[in-house]
Amino acid sequence: MKIAHISDLHLLSSERIPPQRLLGKRFSGWVNIRFRRGAIHKRQIAQTVARALRAREIDHVVITGDVTNLSLESEFELVRSYLEGDLGMPPDQVSMVPGNHDVYTRGAHRDRRFQCYFGEYVTSDLPGAAGVPGLDRFPYVRLRGEVAIIGLSTAVPRAPMVASGQLGKAQCMALHALLAHREVEKRFPVILQHHPWHPYPTRRKQLMQGLEDAAQEAEALRDLERGLVLHGHLHRRVHRQLVTARGILDVVGATSASLLDEDETRMGGFNVYEVDASGLRGITSERLDPATERFLPVDVPRETVAAAVAFAAG
C-alpha cells in the first residue's frame, strides 16, 4: 500500500475578514499572515502537489493538520474546494486530523468546526471514541487492507503566540484500547497527529510548541512492536524513532505542502510510504522545483534524540 503524506497547507482565503473577527488571538495570527506567512505559503504550490499525487499510484492520502490559518469558515470552505477539486480523491481514500491552526479559537473548538467541514474524512470503522466522555470523533480507525490508519487530535485552543498541543487523558486511554482491538492488532498501524511526539531542544520551546502529554502517548504506544507515526507542525522533513517496550516506531514529519523555501528539507512537497502487514517497506520524499514545477527526490533527514520515556522491562 502506498500512502502519501501532506501537511500544513495553510490555505489563504482572499475573502475580507470582518474586523470584529480579528480580536484576541486572531489579531496576532492575522499580523503573521499579513507580514510573513502570506509571502511564504502559496496556494499554487499546494495545488501542484495535488496534481502530482493524482498522477501517481497512491492508495491513500493522509493530511496531518493546519489546513487553515485562523479557523475561519471561509478558510475551511477553501480547503473543502481543494480536497474535492484539486486533490479529487474520494473521502474514503483521504484521512485528516486537525492542527492547532484548525482549532485556533475557543469558538472553533466549541463549534467543532473542523469536524463539521471534514466529517467524511474522519470516519471510523471501529467505535473509537464512541462512549468516551469529552471525545468527538478522535481517535478514529480506518481499516485499509493490511493497514490500520488511526487519527488523533492534538489540537486545542491556546493563548496568543502559543502553539502547543495536547491529546488528553481520555484520548490516550481510547488510543490504548484501540491498539489492542483484534482488527488493529493484525494490521500495521499508521498513526496521524499534528504535533510531533519528540521533545523540542529547550524547555521553553517545548512548552510553547510541543506536545504537552507526550509521555502519556508513549505509554499508550508502549506495547507496539512496529508502526508509523506521522506528523506535521515543524514545516520540515524529519525521520526519528520512538523506542517502545517491545520494539521501535518510525516517526516521520512532512513539510508544509504550500511552503516556498530555499531549504530543501522545508520546500513544499510530500512524502510517500510503502507499507504492508510486515511493516514499513520504504520512504520517499519529493520537493517542488518552482522554476520547472517538477518534483525532485530529496532525503528525509534522520535525527536521533534522547528517549523521553523509559519503559520497565516486562
C-alpha positions as CSV (number, residue, x, y, z in Angstrom):
1,M,0.0,0.0,0.0
2,K,1.3,3.5,-0.9
3,I,0.4,6.3,1.5
4,A,1.1,9.9,0.5
5,H,1.6,12.4,3.4
6,I,1.0,16.1,3.1
7,S,0.6,18.6,5.9
8,D,0.3,22.3,6.9
9,L,-1.5,23.5,3.8
10,H,-2.3,26.9,5.5
11,L,-4.5,27.8,2.6
12,L,-5.2,31.6,2.5
13,S,-8.6,32.8,1.6
14,S,-8.9,36.1,-0.3
15,E,-12.2,36.9,1.4
16,R,-12.1,40.0,3.6
17,I,-12.1,39.3,7.3
18,P,-14.6,41.3,9.3
19,P,-12.7,43.5,11.9
20,Q,-14.8,42.1,14.8
21,R,-13.4,38.6,14.0
22,L,-9.8,39.8,14.4
23,L,-9.9,40.2,18.1
24,G,-7.7,38.3,20.6
25,K,-5.5,35.6,19.2
26,R,-6.8,36.0,15.6
27,F,-5.2,39.5,15.5
28,S,-1.7,38.2,16.1
29,G,-2.3,35.4,13.6
30,W,-3.5,38.0,11.0
31,V,-0.4,40.1,11.6
32,N,1.7,37.0,10.9
33,I,-0.2,36.3,7.7
34,R,0.0,39.9,6.6
35,F,3.7,40.4,7.1
36,R,5.2,36.8,6.9
37,R,3.0,33.7,6.3
38,G,1.2,35.1,3.3
39,A,4.5,35.6,1.5
40,I,5.8,32.1,2.0
41,H,2.7,29.9,1.9
42,K,1.4,29.7,-1.7
43,R,-1.8,28.0,-2.7
44,Q,-0.3,27.3,-6.1
45,I,2.3,25.1,-4.6
46,A,-0.4,23.1,-2.7
47,Q,-2.3,22.7,-6.0
48,T,0.8,21.5,-7.8
49,V,1.3,18.9,-5.0
50,A,-2.3,17.7,-5.5
51,R,-1.8,17.3,-9.3
52,A,1.4,15.3,-8.6
53,L,-0.4,13.0,-6.2
54,R,-3.3,12.4,-8.7
55,A,-0.7,11.4,-11.3
56,R,0.9,8.8,-9.1
57,E,-0.3,5.4,-8.0
58,I,-1.3,6.4,-4.5
59,D,-3.7,4.3,-2.5
60,H,-4.4,6.7,0.4
61,V,-3.6,10.3,1.3
62,V,-3.1,11.5,4.9
63,I,-3.2,15.2,5.9
64,T,-1.7,16.0,9.3
65,G,-3.4,19.3,10.2
66,D,-3.0,23.0,9.9
67,V,-5.0,23.2,6.7
68,T,-6.3,26.7,7.7
69,N,-4.7,29.7,9.3
70,L,-7.3,31.3,11.6
71,S,-10.1,28.6,11.7
72,L,-12.5,30.9,9.7
73,E,-15.4,29.4,7.8
74,S,-14.0,30.9,4.5
75,E,-10.8,29.0,5.0
76,F,-12.5,25.7,5.7
77,E,-14.6,26.2,2.6
78,L,-11.4,26.8,0.6
79,V,-9.9,23.6,1.9
80,R,-13.0,21.7,1.0
81,S,-12.7,23.0,-2.5
82,Y,-9.1,21.9,-2.6
83,L,-9.9,18.4,-1.4
84,E,-12.8,17.9,-3.8
85,G,-11.4,19.7,-6.8
86,D,-7.6,19.9,-6.7
87,L,-6.9,16.6,-5.0
88,G,-10.1,14.9,-6.3
89,M,-9.9,11.7,-4.3
90,P,-13.0,10.3,-2.5
91,P,-13.1,10.8,1.3
92,D,-12.6,7.1,2.0
93,Q,-9.1,7.5,0.4
94,V,-8.2,10.6,2.4
95,S,-7.7,10.8,6.2
96,M,-7.2,14.0,8.1
97,V,-6.5,15.3,11.6
98,P,-6.6,18.9,12.8
99,G,-3.7,21.1,13.7
100,N,-3.5,24.0,16.2
101,H,-4.5,26.5,13.4
102,D,-7.6,24.5,12.7
103,V,-8.7,24.9,16.4
104,Y,-7.3,28.4,16.6
105,T,-10.0,29.9,18.9
106,R,-12.3,28.6,21.6
107,G,-15.2,29.3,19.3
108,A,-13.8,27.0,16.6
109,H,-13.2,24.3,19.2
110,R,-16.7,24.7,20.7
111,D,-18.4,24.5,17.4
112,R,-16.3,21.5,16.3
113,R,-15.7,23.4,13.0
114,F,-13.0,21.0,11.7
115,Q,-15.3,18.0,12.3
116,C,-18.3,19.8,10.7
117,Y,-16.4,20.6,7.5
118,F,-14.4,17.4,7.2
119,G,-16.6,14.8,8.8
120,E,-16.4,12.5,5.8
121,Y,-12.6,12.4,6.1
122,V,-12.5,11.3,9.8
123,T,-15.0,8.4,9.8
124,S,-14.1,5.3,11.8
125,D,-14.5,1.6,11.0
126,L,-14.4,0.9,14.8
127,P,-16.2,2.5,17.7
128,G,-13.1,4.5,18.6
129,A,-14.1,7.5,20.8
130,A,-17.7,6.4,21.0
131,G,-18.9,6.3,24.6
132,V,-15.8,8.1,25.9
133,P,-16.8,11.4,27.7
134,G,-15.3,14.5,26.2
135,L,-14.2,13.0,22.9
136,D,-15.7,13.7,19.5
137,R,-14.6,11.5,16.6
138,F,-11.0,11.1,17.8
139,P,-9.3,8.7,17.8
140,Y,-10.8,7.1,14.7
141,V,-9.6,4.0,12.9
142,R,-9.9,3.3,9.2
143,L,-9.1,-0.2,8.2
144,R,-7.5,-0.3,4.7
145,G,-6.2,-3.7,3.7
146,E,-3.2,-4.6,5.8
147,V,-3.1,-1.2,7.4
148,A,-5.0,0.5,10.3
149,I,-5.0,4.3,10.0
150,I,-5.5,5.9,13.4
151,G,-6.3,9.6,13.6
152,L,-5.6,11.6,16.7
153,S,-6.3,15.2,17.6
154,T,-3.6,17.1,19.4
155,A,-5.3,20.4,18.6
156,V,-6.5,22.6,21.4
157,P,-7.1,26.4,21.6
158,R,-4.2,28.3,23.2
159,A,-3.3,31.8,24.2
160,P,-1.7,34.1,21.6
161,M,1.8,33.0,20.5
162,V,1.3,29.6,22.0
163,A,1.1,26.6,19.6
164,S,1.5,23.6,21.9
165,G,-0.7,20.5,21.6
166,Q,-2.4,18.0,23.9
167,L,-4.1,14.7,23.5
168,G,-5.7,14.5,26.9
169,K,-6.2,11.5,29.2
170,A,-9.4,10.2,27.6
171,Q,-8.0,10.2,24.1
172,C,-4.8,8.4,25.3
173,M,-6.9,5.8,27.0
174,A,-9.1,5.3,23.9
175,L,-5.9,5.0,21.8
176,H,-4.5,2.3,24.0
177,A,-7.8,0.4,23.8
178,L,-8.0,0.7,20.0
179,L,-4.5,-0.6,19.6
180,A,-5.5,-3.8,21.5
181,H,-8.5,-4.4,19.2
182,R,-8.2,-7.6,17.2
183,E,-8.8,-5.8,13.9
184,V,-5.9,-3.3,14.6
185,E,-3.5,-5.9,16.1
186,K,-3.4,-7.9,12.9
187,R,-2.6,-4.8,10.8
188,F,0.3,-2.4,10.5
189,P,-0.7,0.8,12.5
190,V,-0.2,4.2,10.9
191,I,-0.9,6.9,13.4
192,L,-1.7,10.5,12.4
193,Q,-1.3,13.6,14.6
194,H,-0.3,17.2,14.1
195,H,2.3,17.8,16.8
196,P,5.5,15.7,16.9
197,W,5.9,13.2,19.7
198,H,9.6,14.0,20.3
199,P,10.6,16.9,22.6
200,Y,12.0,20.2,21.4
201,P,15.6,21.1,22.4
202,T,14.7,23.6,25.0
203,R,12.0,23.5,27.7
204,R,10.6,26.9,26.7
205,K,10.1,25.8,23.1
206,Q,8.6,22.6,24.3
207,L,6.1,24.5,26.4
208,M,5.3,26.9,23.6
209,Q,5.1,24.4,20.7
210,G,5.4,20.8,21.8
211,L,3.1,18.0,22.8
212,E,2.2,18.5,26.4
213,D,1.4,14.9,27.2
214,A,3.9,13.1,25.0
215,A,4.8,10.8,27.9
216,Q,1.2,9.7,28.2
217,E,1.0,9.0,24.5
218,A,4.2,6.9,24.7
219,E,2.6,4.9,27.4
220,A,-0.4,4.2,25.2
221,L,2.0,3.1,22.4
222,R,4.3,1.0,24.7
223,D,3.1,-2.4,23.6
224,L,3.6,-1.8,19.8
225,E,6.4,-3.7,18.1
226,R,6.3,-1.7,15.0
227,G,4.3,1.2,13.5
228,L,4.4,4.5,11.8
229,V,3.6,7.8,13.5
230,L,3.1,10.7,11.0
231,H,3.0,14.4,12.0
232,G,3.4,18.0,10.7
233,H,3.8,21.2,12.6
234,L,7.5,21.6,12.1
235,H,7.3,22.6,8.4
236,R,10.3,20.3,7.6
237,R,11.0,16.8,6.7
238,V,12.4,14.7,9.5
239,H,12.6,11.0,10.4
240,R,13.0,9.9,14.0
241,Q,12.3,6.8,16.0
242,L,10.3,6.1,19.2
243,V,11.6,3.1,21.2
244,T,8.7,1.2,22.9
245,A,8.8,-1.6,25.4
246,R,8.5,-4.1,22.6
247,G,10.1,-2.5,19.5
248,I,10.6,0.7,17.5
249,L,8.2,3.0,15.8
250,D,9.2,5.2,12.9
251,V,8.1,8.8,13.4
252,V,8.1,10.9,10.3
253,G,7.3,14.6,9.7
254,A,6.2,16.2,6.4
255,T,7.0,19.7,5.5
256,S,4.2,22.2,4.6
257,A,2.6,21.3,1.3
258,S,2.4,25.0,0.4
259,L,5.7,26.4,1.6
260,L,8.2,28.3,-0.5
261,D,11.6,27.9,1.0
262,E,15.2,27.6,-0.3
263,D,16.0,24.8,2.2
264,E,15.1,21.5,0.6
265,T,14.2,20.0,3.9
266,R,11.4,22.6,4.1
267,M,10.4,23.3,0.5
268,G,6.9,22.3,-0.3
269,G,6.2,18.8,-1.3
270,F,5.1,15.4,0.0
271,N,6.2,12.1,1.5
272,V,5.2,8.6,0.3
273,Y,5.4,5.5,2.5
274,E,5.1,1.9,1.2
275,V,3.7,-0.3,3.9
276,D,2.2,-3.8,4.3
277,A,1.3,-6.1,7.2
278,S,5.0,-6.8,7.8
279,G,5.9,-3.1,8.3
280,L,7.4,0.0,6.6
281,R,9.0,-1.0,3.3
282,G,10.3,2.4,2.3
283,I,10.0,6.2,2.5
284,T,10.4,8.6,-0.4
285,S,10.0,12.4,-0.4
286,E,9.8,14.9,-3.2
287,R,10.1,18.7,-3.2
288,L,8.8,21.1,-5.8
289,D,11.2,22.9,-8.1
290,P,9.3,26.2,-8.5
291,A,11.1,27.1,-11.8
292,T,10.0,24.0,-13.6
293,E,7.0,22.9,-11.5
294,R,8.6,19.4,-11.4
295,F,9.2,17.4,-8.3
296,L,12.7,16.3,-7.3
297,P,13.5,13.4,-4.9
298,V,15.0,14.5,-1.6
299,D,16.2,12.7,1.5
300,V,14.2,12.7,4.7
301,P,16.9,13.7,7.3
302,R,17.3,11.2,10.2
303,E,17.6,12.6,13.7
304,T,18.5,10.8,16.9
305,V,17.1,12.2,20.1
306,A,17.3,11.1,23.7
307,A,14.3,9.0,24.8
308,A,11.7,10.9,26.8
309,V,10.3,7.8,28.4
310,A,12.0,4.8,29.9
311,F,9.8,1.6,29.9
312,A,10.2,-1.0,32.5
313,A,11.1,-4.5,31.2
314,G,8.3,-7.0,31.2
